[in-house]
Amino acid sequence: MRKYLFESGSARSVLIALVASGLVMLVVADDASFYSNLITFTIHNSEQNVTTTVSSDFADFEALGCNSSDPFAVIVHGWKESCQTEWLVDMISNLSSVRDGCIYCMNYNNFSRHDDYFGLVRQFLPISEVLVAKLRHLQDFGYDFDDGYMFGFSYGAHLAFDSLRRFGPGKLATLDVCEPAGPGFDGEQSYREKDPKEAAKNVQCIHTSDNYGTHERNCHQNWNLGRCGKSQDAAGPYPKGSHGLCPYMYNSAFKHDFLAMPNEQRCETKRLAPVWPKGFRLGYFMDRESNVTGDLFAATSREYPYFDNTFANEVNEV
């Protein structure tokens, strides 16, 4: 069976054609219920080390072992990925080892698994609305968003930006994103007019490619890895090209220090971070209290664990 998703001219309807052995079924559904029924959230309870999948519009968080007084985390995958993608499984493990509370992975694989990327882009707003609804659900449960963390990769980075802005600008404490997608987003006025820094109190963006990743550098911290954030020596076949390596490098940074270094390659920059403290590093453990903002650079290597601190001892101290 092959599934094709089409966006109709109406903002309130979606057409699905299911083609199987010559039989075609057409279904028209309301956006809200249609998308919420096909998007699920995988909930990982680190205390009990269990993972449960629930529909996007309902979950008894307490029954799943989640506590509203604990911190929480949300992860949003990219195109052709799911909550079972390798880097995402590793990230859940890494986050579970350093923070309490439940981890919520948004699984929109029913839409993201298809080859038509721009078809996925056209469905951006209703998919984002499901995440907005989940954030409201988490708020109603009683979570303190000052203890909240979100990570998004590629298309999922834009879902994080958009949903958090619409949920409440600056409500969430921490948003880290890898390689916000460029195609379908860069150059679009509706996206250029929105400031990613409004998504959370601190928004850290990590860039590793110039083909699939955005050319914009508008986050609080914009880390440009490898060759000016445009390519990586470790790049190989899909899914670990320069773009796809970004979340793997972020995961590596849980155990290895990717340290800020001077702009040795004279990379183009409009917001060069003028100073940073010794030991300033990218990733989950970045010192967000240091108030370092602007473009930052870190070297990467050909092999795992991907970091190269050859020039990192040359620091600009605050």
N, C-alpha and C positions, 0 to 999 in steps of 0.2 A: 504494500500500500504506500502510495506517495501522497504527501499532504502539501497543498499550496495555499499560501495565505495572501489575500489581496485586500488592499485598503479601498473601500468604496468612496464615492464622492461625498457621502454623508459622514459627518464627524461622529455620528452615533451608531454606525453599523459597520460590521465586518463580514466579508464574504469568504467562506471556506469552500474549496472544492476538494472532495476526496475522490481520487481516481483509483479504482481497484477492479481489475479484470473487466474493464469496459463499463463498469457501473459508476455513475457520477452522482454524488449527493451534494446538494447545496443547502447550507445552513446560514441564516442571517441572525445575528445575536446582538443584544445590547452591549456596548463596549464594556461598561463597568463589570457586569456579571460575567461576561465572556472572558475577559482578561483575568479577573480575580479567580475564576474557576480553573484556569489553565496555568496559573503561576502559583508555585508553592514556596514555602519557607522551611528549610531544613534547620532544626534547632538543636544545637549541641550543648548539652549540659556538662560542663567541665568537671563539676563536683562528682557527678555520678558516671561520667565518661560514657554517656549515651547520646545517640543522635536519633531524632524523630522528625519525620516530614509531616507537615500540616498544610491544609489549604490556606491560601493567602488571606482569606476573610475571616478566619476563626482559629483561635488556639487558646486553650486553657493553660496559660504559661505556668501558673502555680502547680498544676497537676503534673507538668513536665519537669518539675524540680527547679524552676526559675524563681528567683526572689527579687522583688522590686527594689529592695535595699542594696542589691549588688550592682556592680557596673554591668554594662552590656556592650556587645559589639555586633555590627552588621557588615556583611561582605556581599559585594555585588560583582558577579563574574562578567565576562565579555562575550562577544560573538563566538558561536560554535562551541561554547563552554557550558559547564553545569557545575553544581555543587560537588561533583565527583572528579572534577579536573585536578590534575596532579598538584599544581601549585596551591590550589585552594584547600585541598586536604592537608597539605603541609602547613598552610597558614593557620588553619583551625588548631592544629597541634601546637604551633608556636604561640598563638594567642592564649591557648588554654594553660600554657606553662608559665605565663607572666601576668595573667589577670584573672580575677574571679568572675563568676557570672556566666550567663548563657550567651552563646554566639548564634546569630541568626543569619543564614545564608539565603539570599533571594535567588530562587531557581526559576528563571524564565526560559528554560531550555526548549520548551514547546515552540517558542518563537525563534530563539537564537540559533537553533541547530540547522536551520535551512541555509542554503548557499546564497540566497538573495540578500546581501548585506543592506542594500539601499531599501529593500522592502522592510527590513527590520528598522531602519532609520525612520521610515514613514509611520511606523507604529510606536514611535518614541513616547509621545505624550500619554496614551492610555497605559503603557507599561509603567511609565514613571508614576502615574496616578496610583497604581497598586502599591508602590513603595511609599508614597505619601500617606495612604490609608494605613499601612502597617506602622509607620512612625507615629501616627495618631493613636493607634492601638497600643503601642508601647508606652506612650505618654499616659493614656488612660489607665494602664496597668499600674502606673505609679513610678516608673523609672525616672531617675534624676539625669537629665541630659548633660549635665556637667560631668557625669561619669560615663558618658557615651563615646563610642569610637566607631567610625565607619571606614571601610576600604573599598575602593572601586577600581576596576581595570578596564581601560579602553572604552567601549560603549558603556560599560557599567560605571565608569568614572563620571560620564555625563548624566547618567541616571542619578548618581549620588548628588552632583551639583544641583540638578533641577529639583529633585524631591526635597532636599534639605532647604533650599531657598523658599520653596512654596510652603513647606511645613512651618518654617519660622527662621528667618535669617539670623545666624549667629547663635541659635539655641544649642546645637551640639558642640561639645568641647573640641573634638578632634576628628578631622577628615584627612586621610592619606589616600592619594590616588596615584596609579601608575598609568602613564601613557594615555591620557584622554584622547579618544579617537579624533583624527583630523578629518578624514573623508566624511562628508555629510554634515559636518559641524563647522569646520573652519570656513570663514567667508559668509556664513549665514547670519544675516543681521540680527535675527531673533536671538541667536546665541552670543554674538559679539557684544550685544548691549547688556548682557548679564554678567555681573562680577562674580567669579568663582569664590572670592574671599568672603562673600556673604553666606556661603553654605555652612560655615562653622567658625568657631572662635579662632581656630588655627587650621589652615588648609595647606598641606604639603603636597607638592606635585613632583613626580619623578619622571624624567624624560630620557628615552633611550633610542628613539628613531625619528627620522624626518620623512618617512614614507606613510606609515599608518598612524603615527602620533601627531598631535596638534603642533602647530608652529607658534601658538600663543604661549606667553610666559607671564600669567597674571595672578598666580597664587601667592600666598605669603612667602613661601620658600619654593623656588623652582630649581630642583637639582638636575643638572645636565651631566649625564654619565658618559664615560668613554670618550668618543670623538665628538665633543661639543653637544652631547645629547642627541646626535644624529645617527650614530651607528656604534656597534659593539664588536670588538675583535672575537668575542665568543659566539657570535651569531652563526647559527646553523640552519638546517631545514625547519620548516613549520612543524611544531608551533614555537620553536625556540629561535626565531629570527631576532633581529634587534628589538622589534616591538614586543614580541612574546617573552623575551628574557626579563623584562622589567619586573614582574611579580616574583620571579625566581631570585633576582638580585635583592629585592625587598626582603624576601624570606631569609636569604643569606645574611642580611644585616642584623637579624636577631642574634647571631653568634659572632659575626665578624664586623669590624668597624670600617665603614666606607667614610673616610674622613674628608672634610672640606679642604680644598687646596686652591692655590692661586690659579688664575686663568692662564696657564702656561701655553695653551694652544691659541691664545688670542681669539677665542670664540666670540662671535657677535653677541652683544648683550645690551639691553636698554635699561636694566635695573640691577646692575652688579652689586651684590652685597659687599659693602665697603669693609666690614669687619666681622669677625666671628671669634668666639673663645677657643682656646686650645682644646682639642678633642671633640670639636663639633662634628657630628656625624648624622648621616641621613637615616631615615627609617623610623620604626616605632619608638626607639629610644632617643630620638632627637631631642635636644634640650629646648623645649618650647617656651621656657621662661626667660631665655636669653634675648628674646625680641629681635633675633636676626631675621632680616627680610631681604628679598631680592633674589637674584640669580646666583647659584652656587655650583661648584664643579667638583667632581670626584672621578678619579681614574678607575678603570676596570681592566680585568685581565682576560686572557683567552680561555682559562679553565676555571671550573668551580674551585673556590668559593667566590670568584669573580672580582674581588677587590684588589687594588694596587695602591699602596700608600707610600710609594717612592718619594713623592714630593709633599706628603701631608705634614711633615714637620715644619714646613714653611707656612706658618699660620699668621693670620691677621688678628691679633687679640683685641678684644673690646677694651 
